[in-house]
Amino acid sequence: MLREENPTDYEVLRRLAFALGKNLTTENEHLLDSLTGIFGWDKKDFVVAANVPVFKEKYRVALLLPFRASTLDASPGKKRSQFVLDLYQGMKLATDSLLDEGVNLELLTYDTEHDLDVIKKLVNEEELKSADLIVGPLFQEDAKMVQELATKNKINTVVNPISFNIDLVGKNPNAFLFQPGHATIGKKSAEILIKKVSNKKCMVFYGDGPKD
């Protein structure tokens, strides 16, 4: 706002450059590059150095998934939470494979039961606050409290392994979707069309939902 009111004020623009350097998103970096180019400033003077990586002998991976353990039985049939059980089995296999490569992971498993009251109790667990990585929760309504926990306790990364919904990551800069979001798919599809199709006329069909 100060820049808009004082577009040529040297000190205002310098303060803006420092603010941009503290939150170096792609958009902010472009603006910072523009300012440093105009005034001949050294960009390094404004960029806050990122935290130095800390390497550990073992990393704790917390899995917040709806196992719905209370519904499981010993029958051979498909379970209500079968896709979660399959996902977990794959993670265990991956953990064993990574150990052979010298990467030691400890899986901390929590059953969210797809229940907000259960998740509310889980986010107060001291063990969970010590995680290096959180996988889950899978559903948007379950994710908000976990995102707040991760941001507050500076947990490096929160990953949703199945969703395309970018709203799941919230405002946490260290949260990611394993799958590309719908907007990303749309943009990349357009980029492919531009490169591959000679006819530049295009019809777009869409609906009211976020996916459409």
C-alpha positions as CSV (number, residue, x, y, z in Angstrom):
1,M,0.0,0.0,0.0
2,L,2.9,2.4,0.8
3,R,4.4,1.6,-2.6
4,E,1.2,2.5,-4.3
5,E,1.0,5.8,-2.5
6,N,4.7,6.5,-2.8
7,P,5.8,4.8,-6.0
8,T,9.2,6.6,-6.2
9,D,10.1,6.8,-2.5
10,Y,13.5,5.2,-2.1
11,E,13.1,4.1,1.5
12,V,9.6,2.7,0.9
13,L,10.9,0.6,-2.0
14,R,13.9,-0.6,0.0
15,R,11.6,-1.7,2.8
16,L,9.5,-3.5,0.3
17,A,12.5,-5.3,-1.1
18,F,13.4,-6.6,2.4
19,A,9.8,-7.7,3.0
20,L,9.8,-9.6,-0.4
21,G,13.1,-11.3,0.6
22,K,11.5,-12.8,3.7
23,N,8.8,-14.5,1.7
24,L,10.3,-15.4,-1.7
25,T,7.4,-16.8,-3.6
26,T,7.7,-16.8,-7.4
27,E,5.6,-13.6,-7.7
28,N,7.6,-11.9,-5.0
29,E,10.9,-12.9,-6.5
30,H,10.0,-11.4,-9.9
31,L,9.1,-8.1,-8.1
32,L,12.3,-8.2,-6.1
33,D,14.3,-8.8,-9.3
34,S,12.6,-5.8,-10.8
35,L,13.5,-3.5,-7.8
36,T,17.1,-4.6,-7.6
37,G,17.5,-4.2,-11.3
38,I,16.2,-0.6,-11.2
39,F,18.3,0.5,-8.3
40,G,21.4,-1.7,-8.9
41,W,21.0,-3.4,-5.5
42,D,22.5,-6.7,-4.7
43,K,19.7,-9.2,-4.4
44,K,21.6,-11.2,-1.8
45,D,21.3,-8.3,0.6
46,F,17.6,-8.7,0.8
47,V,17.0,-12.4,0.7
48,V,16.7,-14.1,4.1
49,A,18.8,-17.3,4.1
50,A,16.8,-20.5,4.2
51,N,17.2,-22.7,7.2
52,V,20.2,-25.0,7.0
53,P,19.1,-28.6,6.3
54,V,19.4,-30.9,9.3
55,F,20.2,-34.5,8.4
56,K,19.2,-37.3,10.8
57,E,20.1,-41.0,11.2
58,K,16.3,-41.7,11.4
59,Y,13.3,-39.7,10.2
60,R,9.9,-40.0,11.8
61,V,7.0,-40.3,9.4
62,A,3.5,-39.9,11.0
63,L,0.7,-41.5,9.0
64,L,-2.7,-39.9,9.8
65,L,-5.0,-42.2,7.8
66,P,-8.6,-43.5,8.2
67,F,-7.8,-47.1,9.0
68,R,-11.1,-47.5,10.8
69,A,-9.5,-50.3,12.9
70,S,-12.8,-50.9,14.8
71,T,-14.5,-52.1,11.7
72,L,-11.7,-54.6,10.7
73,D,-12.2,-58.4,11.1
74,A,-10.2,-61.5,10.2
75,S,-12.4,-62.4,7.2
76,P,-10.7,-62.6,3.8
77,G,-13.1,-60.2,2.1
78,K,-12.4,-56.6,1.1
79,K,-12.5,-54.2,4.0
80,R,-14.2,-50.8,4.2
81,S,-10.8,-49.1,4.4
82,Q,-9.1,-51.4,1.9
83,F,-7.5,-48.6,-0.1
84,V,-5.9,-47.2,3.1
85,L,-4.6,-50.7,4.1
86,D,-3.1,-51.1,0.6
87,L,-1.5,-47.7,0.8
88,Y,0.0,-48.5,4.3
89,Q,1.3,-51.9,3.0
90,G,3.0,-50.1,0.2
91,M,4.6,-47.6,2.6
92,K,5.9,-50.5,4.7
93,L,7.5,-52.1,1.6
94,A,9.0,-48.8,0.6
95,T,10.4,-48.3,4.1
96,D,12.1,-51.7,3.9
97,S,13.6,-50.8,0.5
98,L,14.8,-47.4,1.6
99,L,16.6,-49.0,4.6
100,D,18.6,-51.1,2.2
101,E,19.7,-47.8,0.7
102,G,20.7,-46.4,4.1
103,V,17.6,-44.3,4.6
104,N,16.0,-45.1,8.0
105,L,12.3,-44.3,8.5
106,E,10.2,-44.8,11.5
107,L,6.5,-45.0,10.7
108,L,4.2,-43.6,13.4
109,T,0.7,-44.9,12.6
110,Y,-2.5,-43.1,13.7
111,D,-6.1,-44.0,12.9
112,T,-8.1,-40.8,12.2
113,E,-11.3,-42.8,11.7
114,H,-12.3,-39.9,9.5
115,D,-13.6,-38.3,12.7
116,L,-12.8,-34.7,13.7
117,D,-13.0,-35.5,17.4
118,V,-10.4,-38.2,17.0
119,I,-8.1,-35.8,15.1
120,K,-8.6,-33.1,17.7
121,K,-7.1,-35.6,20.3
122,L,-4.3,-36.7,17.9
123,V,-3.0,-33.2,17.3
124,N,-2.3,-32.9,21.0
125,E,-0.1,-36.0,21.1
126,E,3.5,-35.0,21.9
127,E,4.8,-37.8,19.7
128,L,3.1,-36.4,16.7
129,K,4.7,-33.0,17.3
130,S,8.1,-34.6,16.9
131,A,7.4,-36.0,13.4
132,D,9.6,-34.9,10.5
133,L,6.9,-35.7,7.9
134,I,3.1,-36.1,8.1
135,V,1.2,-38.1,5.5
136,G,-2.5,-37.3,5.6
137,P,-5.2,-36.7,6.6
138,L,-6.9,-37.7,3.3
139,F,-10.0,-35.5,3.5
140,Q,-10.3,-31.7,3.4
141,E,-12.4,-31.4,6.5
142,D,-9.9,-33.4,8.5
143,A,-6.8,-31.6,7.3
144,K,-7.2,-28.1,8.7
145,M,-6.2,-28.9,12.3
146,V,-3.2,-30.9,11.1
147,Q,-2.0,-28.1,8.9
148,E,-2.2,-25.7,11.9
149,L,-0.2,-28.2,14.0
150,A,2.5,-28.6,11.3
151,T,2.8,-24.8,10.9
152,K,3.0,-24.1,14.6
153,N,5.6,-26.9,15.3
154,K,7.6,-26.3,12.1
155,I,7.1,-29.9,10.8
156,N,8.8,-29.9,7.5
157,T,6.3,-31.4,5.2
158,V,2.7,-32.5,5.1
159,V,1.7,-34.7,2.1
160,N,-1.7,-35.8,0.9
161,P,-1.0,-38.9,-1.2
162,I,-4.3,-39.2,-3.1
163,S,-6.1,-35.9,-3.5
164,F,-6.2,-33.4,-6.4
165,N,-7.7,-30.7,-4.3
166,I,-5.2,-27.8,-3.7
167,D,-7.3,-26.5,-0.9
168,L,-6.0,-29.3,1.3
169,V,-2.6,-27.7,1.6
170,G,-4.1,-24.5,3.1
171,K,-1.6,-21.7,3.7
172,N,1.2,-24.1,4.8
173,P,4.2,-23.5,2.4
174,N,5.5,-27.0,3.3
175,A,2.4,-28.9,2.4
176,F,2.1,-30.7,-0.8
177,L,-0.2,-32.9,-2.9
178,F,1.4,-36.0,-4.3
179,Q,-1.0,-35.8,-7.2
180,P,-1.1,-32.6,-9.4
181,G,-4.0,-30.3,-8.6
182,H,-6.8,-29.8,-11.1
183,A,-5.6,-26.3,-12.0
184,T,-2.1,-27.6,-12.7
185,I,-3.5,-30.4,-15.0
186,G,-5.5,-27.8,-16.9
187,K,-2.5,-25.5,-17.4
188,K,-0.2,-28.3,-18.5
189,S,-2.8,-29.6,-20.9
190,A,-3.1,-26.1,-22.4
191,E,0.7,-26.0,-22.7
192,I,0.8,-29.3,-24.6
193,L,-2.0,-28.2,-26.9
194,I,-0.1,-25.0,-27.7
195,K,3.0,-27.0,-28.7
196,K,1.3,-29.8,-30.5
197,V,-1.8,-28.4,-32.2
198,S,-1.6,-26.2,-35.3
199,N,-5.2,-25.0,-35.2
200,K,-5.3,-22.4,-32.4
201,K,-9.1,-22.3,-32.1
202,C,-10.3,-24.2,-29.1
203,M,-13.6,-24.8,-27.4
204,V,-13.6,-25.3,-23.6
205,F,-16.4,-27.2,-21.9
206,Y,-16.8,-26.6,-18.2
207,G,-19.2,-27.0,-15.2
208,D,-19.7,-25.3,-11.8
209,G,-17.5,-27.7,-9.8
210,P,-13.8,-27.0,-8.9
211,K,-12.7,-30.0,-11.0
212,D,-14.6,-28.8,-14.0
